[in-house]
Amino acid sequence: MARDLNELELLTELEPVVADLTNRHLTVTKNWSPHDYIPWEEGRNFANMGGEDWDPSQSKLSEVAKTAMIVNLLTEDNLPSYHRTIQDNFGLDGAWGTWVGRWTAEENRHGIAMRDYLMVTRAVDPVELERLRMIVMERGVNAPEGFQGVLDQVVYVTIQEVATRVSHRQTGKVCNDPIADQLLKRIAADENLHAVFYRNITEAGFEITPDQAMESVLEIITSFDMPGSGMPNWRRHGVLMVKHGIYDLRQHLDEVLTPVLTKWRVFERDDFGPRGEKARDQLAEYMVKLEKDVLKFEERRAHLLEREAKKREKAGLAPEVVPV
């Protein structure tokens, strides 16, 4: 039976995989420039430069779209904190360091592009956005409780990257602006490649030390929270985004967890020892419970939307559009 590997051994065993995956990433990724996705002709000076300061009437986005854009941007903005966490687990030597640098540069590009779009189109209050940025970056990102080492890190980032891809794509839809939609599709495509990178490292981890990998998958999935969970008004923003299908429990189950677990063949593998089998059984129980929770959530949301639709009809308001 395979023994557990310590962190140095894991990093060493996985480094050739990281090197191959980094080279693959560099061949398939598309280099792009944020300025090509920004409607610069809409820009104008603010008051400090002789122009006009922001007013809510200038925004073309709905409240849902503004909330989703701000949450997504602040998530991307907290890059230095994510970089520190990944550096602590992966180090900056060899192939691991090459990947950390490349990933950091690509993620930073996302924040630049989204901020430029929001400022040029005057979609959100720039003063409030900067206030939130300062708060979020000063707080940083704390690793989830029980988070330990490289396997936990690659499992977490796999799930987080897939979830972020879903959130960006859905946000593009609710913006009702083809420019924003195009930009967020471009960012989501990057996030998908990042997810594939981390997913494939995790897959290699299963081959090297299946029990350890399975225990990491159990730990991360059962305690997963999005990296923006420490933002101001996170609960209120989260409720709004869930209600309007930006990112909800059904998407988390069907578009995030189920595909990665299928790719890792978690419920098909025959190479687990007693610990891995126990962890897989616990994950199976969790997934059954999650499916039940999803059904309850969908019922509650349907009732809520039905009540709100009746209220809007009674008030003579147009129906509220909820994307699918």
C-alpha positions as CSV (number, residue, x, y, z in Angstrom):
1,M,0.0,0.0,0.0
2,A,1.3,3.4,-1.0
3,R,2.6,5.6,1.9
4,D,1.7,9.2,2.5
5,L,4.0,11.8,1.0
6,N,5.1,14.9,2.8
7,E,4.9,18.3,1.2
8,L,8.4,18.3,-0.2
9,E,7.9,14.9,-1.7
10,L,4.5,15.9,-3.2
11,L,6.0,19.0,-4.8
12,T,8.9,17.0,-6.2
13,E,6.7,14.2,-7.6
14,L,4.3,16.6,-9.2
15,E,6.8,19.0,-10.6
16,P,7.3,17.2,-14.0
17,V,3.5,17.2,-14.4
18,V,3.4,21.0,-13.6
19,A,6.1,21.6,-16.2
20,D,4.2,19.7,-18.9
21,L,0.9,21.4,-18.0
22,T,2.6,24.8,-18.0
23,N,4.0,24.2,-21.5
24,R,0.6,23.0,-22.6
25,H,-1.1,26.0,-21.2
26,L,1.3,28.4,-23.0
27,T,0.5,26.7,-26.3
28,V,-3.2,26.8,-26.0
29,T,-3.9,30.0,-24.2
30,K,-4.7,33.1,-26.3
31,N,-2.8,36.3,-25.5
32,W,-5.1,39.3,-25.4
33,S,-5.0,42.9,-24.3
34,P,-7.5,44.5,-22.0
35,H,-7.6,47.7,-24.0
36,D,-9.1,45.8,-27.0
37,Y,-12.3,45.1,-25.0
38,I,-13.0,48.6,-23.6
39,P,-15.3,51.2,-25.3
40,W,-12.9,54.1,-24.8
41,E,-15.1,56.5,-26.7
42,E,-17.5,56.5,-23.8
43,G,-14.9,57.8,-21.4
44,R,-14.7,61.3,-20.0
45,N,-13.0,63.2,-17.2
46,F,-14.2,63.2,-13.6
47,A,-14.5,66.5,-11.6
48,N,-10.9,66.6,-10.5
49,M,-9.8,66.9,-14.1
50,G,-12.5,69.4,-15.0
51,G,-15.2,66.9,-15.9
52,E,-18.2,65.6,-14.0
53,D,-18.3,63.2,-11.1
54,W,-20.2,59.9,-11.1
55,D,-24.0,59.9,-10.7
56,P,-26.2,56.8,-10.5
57,S,-28.1,58.0,-13.5
58,Q,-25.0,57.5,-15.6
59,S,-25.0,53.7,-15.1
60,K,-26.6,51.5,-17.8
61,L,-26.4,48.4,-15.6
62,S,-29.1,46.9,-13.4
63,E,-28.5,46.6,-9.7
64,V,-28.0,42.8,-10.2
65,A,-25.4,43.4,-12.9
66,K,-23.6,46.1,-10.8
67,T,-23.4,43.9,-7.8
68,A,-22.1,40.9,-9.8
69,M,-19.5,43.0,-11.5
70,I,-18.3,44.5,-8.3
71,V,-18.1,41.1,-6.5
72,N,-16.3,39.6,-9.5
73,L,-13.8,42.5,-9.8
74,L,-13.0,42.5,-6.1
75,T,-12.4,38.8,-6.3
76,E,-9.9,39.4,-9.1
77,D,-8.4,42.4,-7.3
78,N,-7.3,40.5,-4.3
79,L,-4.6,38.9,-6.4
80,P,-1.7,39.7,-4.0
81,S,-3.3,37.7,-1.3
82,Y,-4.1,34.7,-3.5
83,H,-0.5,34.9,-4.8
84,R,0.9,34.7,-1.2
85,T,-1.3,31.7,-0.4
86,I,-0.3,29.8,-3.6
87,Q,3.4,30.7,-3.1
88,D,3.3,29.4,0.4
89,N,2.0,26.0,-0.8
90,F,3.9,25.7,-4.1
91,G,7.0,27.8,-3.7
92,L,8.7,29.8,-6.4
93,D,11.3,27.4,-7.6
94,G,11.3,25.4,-10.9
95,A,8.1,24.7,-12.8
96,W,5.9,25.6,-9.8
97,G,7.4,29.1,-9.7
98,T,7.0,29.5,-13.4
99,W,3.3,28.6,-13.2
100,V,2.7,30.9,-10.2
101,G,4.1,33.8,-12.1
102,R,2.1,33.1,-15.2
103,W,-1.1,32.6,-13.4
104,T,-0.6,35.8,-11.4
105,A,0.0,37.8,-14.6
106,E,-3.1,36.4,-16.3
107,E,-5.4,36.9,-13.3
108,N,-4.1,40.5,-12.9
109,R,-5.2,41.2,-16.5
110,H,-8.7,40.2,-15.6
111,G,-8.9,42.9,-12.9
112,I,-7.4,45.5,-15.1
113,A,-9.9,44.9,-17.9
114,M,-13.0,44.8,-15.6
115,R,-12.0,48.0,-13.8
116,D,-11.3,49.8,-17.1
117,Y,-14.7,48.8,-18.3
118,L,-16.5,49.9,-15.2
119,M,-14.7,53.3,-15.1
120,V,-15.0,54.1,-18.8
121,T,-18.7,53.3,-18.9
122,R,-19.4,54.8,-15.5
123,A,-21.2,51.7,-14.6
124,V,-20.5,51.9,-10.8
125,D,-19.6,54.5,-8.2
126,P,-15.8,54.8,-8.5
127,V,-15.3,56.2,-5.0
128,E,-17.3,53.4,-3.4
129,L,-15.5,50.8,-5.5
130,E,-12.1,52.1,-4.4
131,R,-13.3,52.1,-0.8
132,L,-14.3,48.4,-1.1
133,R,-11.0,47.6,-2.8
134,M,-9.1,49.0,0.1
135,I,-11.1,47.0,2.6
136,V,-10.9,43.7,0.7
137,M,-7.2,43.9,0.0
138,E,-6.3,44.9,3.5
139,R,-8.3,41.9,4.9
140,G,-6.8,39.5,2.4
141,V,-7.9,36.0,1.9
142,N,-7.8,33.4,4.7
143,A,-7.4,29.8,3.8
144,P,-10.4,27.7,4.8
145,E,-10.3,25.9,8.1
146,G,-8.5,22.5,7.8
147,F,-6.7,23.7,4.6
148,Q,-3.3,22.0,4.5
149,G,-0.7,21.9,1.8
150,V,-0.4,21.4,-1.9
151,L,-3.2,18.9,-2.5
152,D,-5.7,21.0,-0.6
153,Q,-4.5,24.0,-2.6
154,V,-4.9,22.4,-6.0
155,V,-8.3,20.9,-5.2
156,Y,-9.6,24.2,-3.9
157,V,-8.3,26.3,-6.8
158,T,-9.8,23.8,-9.3
159,I,-13.2,24.3,-7.8
160,Q,-12.8,28.0,-7.3
161,E,-11.7,28.5,-10.9
162,V,-14.6,26.6,-12.4
163,A,-17.0,28.5,-10.1
164,T,-15.5,31.8,-11.1
165,R,-15.9,30.9,-14.8
166,V,-19.6,30.3,-14.2
167,S,-20.0,33.5,-12.3
168,H,-18.3,35.6,-15.1
169,R,-20.3,34.0,-17.8
170,Q,-23.6,34.6,-16.0
171,T,-22.6,38.1,-15.1
172,G,-22.0,38.9,-18.8
173,K,-25.6,37.8,-19.5
174,V,-27.2,40.0,-16.9
175,C,-25.2,43.1,-18.0
176,N,-27.4,43.3,-21.1
177,D,-24.4,44.9,-22.9
178,P,-22.6,43.0,-25.7
179,I,-19.3,44.7,-24.8
180,A,-19.4,43.5,-21.2
181,D,-20.6,40.1,-22.3
182,Q,-17.7,39.8,-24.7
183,L,-15.2,40.9,-22.1
184,L,-16.5,38.4,-19.5
185,K,-16.5,35.6,-21.9
186,R,-12.8,36.3,-22.7
187,I,-12.0,36.3,-18.9
188,A,-14.1,33.1,-18.4
189,A,-12.1,31.4,-21.1
190,D,-8.9,32.1,-19.2
191,E,-10.5,30.8,-16.0
192,N,-11.4,27.6,-17.8
193,L,-7.8,27.0,-18.7
194,H,-6.7,27.7,-15.2
195,A,-9.3,25.2,-13.9
196,V,-8.0,22.6,-16.4
197,F,-4.5,23.1,-15.2
198,Y,-5.3,22.6,-11.5
199,R,-7.8,19.8,-12.2
200,N,-5.1,17.9,-14.1
201,I,-2.6,18.4,-11.2
202,T,-5.2,17.0,-8.9
203,E,-5.7,14.0,-11.2
204,A,-2.0,13.4,-11.1
205,G,-2.1,13.6,-7.3
206,F,-4.7,10.8,-7.3
207,E,-2.3,8.6,-9.3
208,I,0.6,9.3,-7.0
209,T,-1.2,9.1,-3.6
210,P,-4.9,8.3,-4.0
211,D,-5.8,8.3,-0.3
212,Q,-4.3,11.7,0.4
213,A,-5.9,13.1,-2.7
214,M,-9.3,11.7,-1.8
215,E,-9.1,13.1,1.7
216,S,-8.2,16.6,0.3
217,V,-11.2,16.4,-2.1
218,L,-13.5,15.5,0.8
219,E,-12.1,18.3,3.0
220,I,-12.3,21.0,0.4
221,I,-15.7,20.2,-1.1
222,T,-17.5,19.9,2.2
223,S,-16.1,23.2,3.5
224,F,-15.9,25.1,0.2
225,D,-16.6,28.8,0.2
226,M,-15.9,31.4,-2.6
227,P,-12.8,33.6,-2.0
228,G,-15.0,36.7,-1.9
229,S,-16.8,35.5,1.3
230,G,-15.1,38.2,3.4
231,M,-16.2,41.2,1.4
232,P,-18.5,43.8,2.9
233,N,-22.2,43.0,2.4
234,W,-21.2,39.6,1.1
235,R,-24.4,37.9,2.4
236,R,-26.7,40.5,0.8
237,H,-24.7,40.5,-2.5
238,G,-24.7,36.7,-2.4
239,V,-28.4,36.4,-2.0
240,L,-29.0,38.8,-4.9
241,M,-26.6,36.8,-7.1
242,V,-28.2,33.5,-6.1
243,K,-31.7,34.8,-6.8
244,H,-30.7,35.9,-10.3
245,G,-28.7,32.9,-11.3
246,I,-25.3,34.4,-11.2
247,Y,-24.0,31.6,-9.0
248,D,-26.3,29.3,-7.1
249,L,-26.4,25.9,-5.5
250,R,-27.6,24.1,-8.6
251,Q,-24.8,25.5,-10.7
252,H,-22.3,24.6,-7.9
253,L,-23.5,21.0,-8.0
254,D,-24.1,20.5,-11.8
255,E,-21.5,22.8,-13.4
256,V,-18.7,22.7,-10.8
257,L,-18.6,19.7,-8.5
258,T,-20.1,16.9,-10.7
259,P,-17.8,17.5,-13.7
260,V,-14.6,17.6,-11.7
261,L,-15.5,14.6,-9.7
262,T,-16.3,12.8,-12.9
263,K,-13.0,13.8,-14.4
264,W,-11.2,12.5,-11.3
265,R,-13.2,9.2,-11.5
266,V,-13.7,9.6,-7.7
267,F,-16.6,7.1,-7.6
268,E,-15.0,4.6,-10.0
269,R,-11.5,4.2,-8.7
270,D,-10.3,0.9,-7.2
271,D,-7.0,2.0,-5.8
272,F,-8.0,3.5,-2.5
273,G,-6.9,2.1,0.9
274,P,-9.2,2.1,3.9
275,R,-8.8,5.9,4.5
276,G,-9.6,6.7,0.9
277,E,-12.6,4.4,0.9
278,K,-13.9,6.1,4.1
279,A,-13.4,9.6,2.6
280,R,-15.2,8.6,-0.6
281,D,-18.1,7.2,1.3
282,Q,-18.4,10.4,3.3
283,L,-18.2,12.4,0.1
284,A,-21.0,10.3,-1.5
285,E,-23.2,11.0,1.6
286,Y,-22.5,14.7,1.2
287,M,-23.4,14.7,-2.5
288,V,-26.7,13.0,-1.8
289,K,-27.5,15.6,0.9
290,L,-26.4,18.4,-1.5
291,E,-28.8,17.2,-4.2
292,K,-31.6,17.3,-1.6
293,D,-30.5,20.8,-0.5
294,V,-30.5,21.9,-4.2
295,L,-34.1,20.8,-4.7
296,K,-35.2,22.6,-1.5
297,F,-33.4,25.7,-2.6
298,E,-35.0,25.6,-6.1
299,E,-38.5,25.2,-4.5
300,R,-37.9,28.2,-2.2
301,R,-36.6,30.4,-5.0
302,A,-39.5,29.5,-7.3
303,H,-42.0,30.5,-4.5
304,L,-40.1,33.7,-3.8
305,L,-40.0,34.7,-7.5
306,E,-43.7,33.8,-7.9
307,R,-44.7,36.1,-4.9
308,E,-42.5,38.9,-6.2
309,A,-44.0,38.6,-9.7
310,K,-47.5,38.9,-8.3
311,K,-46.5,42.0,-6.3
312,R,-45.0,43.6,-9.5
313,E,-48.1,42.7,-11.5
314,K,-50.3,44.3,-8.8
315,A,-48.2,47.4,-8.8
316,G,-48.3,47.6,-12.6
317,L,-44.6,47.0,-13.0
318,A,-43.0,45.0,-15.8
319,P,-42.0,41.4,-15.0
320,E,-38.5,41.0,-13.6
321,V,-36.2,39.1,-15.9
322,V,-34.2,36.3,-14.3
323,P,-31.5,34.8,-16.6
324,V,-31.2,31.0,-17.0
